[in-house]
Amino acid sequence: MTKAIVFDMDGTLIDTEKFLVEGRVKAMHALGYHDFTWEDSLYFRSLPPEEVERILKERYGEGFPYMSVRLKRREMAKQLHEEFGFDKKKGSDKALKVLKARGYKIAVATASDYERAKRYLQKVGLFEYFEPENIICATELEHGKPYPDVYLYACRQLGERPEDCIAVEDGPFGVMSAYRAGMQVIMVPDLTQPEEELRKMLYKKIDGLEDLIDLFE
């Protein structure tokens, strides 16, 4: 029986994932790594910084200036946010309001740090739906996505078993994280559709967050 629902943030609740991906591309190009593509950046969605660093150093050598790229990426993503703006994903506020009213516990499980998560959720008007202690950030745990840590912690924080919790995700590493935690996973694709292997991990694939209202009556 489902008792709680845990949401990813970027690309699931908030339409920011595209800027994070593009920001890394712009940062890499600005520092001279012009062979780095959008598809390369897409792969890194939700991965913890240490894993991104390992992969990039494996590709470009131990001298790769990871921290410079990371700082530049933040700068570029911020510029994109300011230039184009961002908003909550369609149907997010309605879904959260209805699910809470029906008695479901809800939480956020994000790869972001807490201050960024709080700031962005406040900006789009979704922060009010969550207890602050139920905004779970992978940056505060030993392992980020695709490891299960962030979702296991979210379930413990909510006081529920993973098998009684649903995860809502938009990307592959987030899906893997929740699946490995023993949760049922609903995917609402953002930038990519799930490939065959990922589909095997899904309980459902939905078109938008409002679909959750009919799923959890």
Buried (B, 14 or more C-beta within 10 A) or exposed (E): EBBBBBBBBBBBBBBBBBBBBBBBBBBBBBBEBEEBEEEBBBBBBBBBBEBBBEBBBEEBEEEBBBEEBBEBBBBBBEEBBEEEEBEBBEBBBEBBEBBBEEEBBBBBBBBBEBEBBBEBBEBBEBBEBBEEEBBBBBBEBEBBBBBBBBBBBBBEBBEBEBEBBBBBBBBBBBBBBBBBBBBBBBBBBBEBEBEEEBEEBBBBBBEEBBBBBEBBE
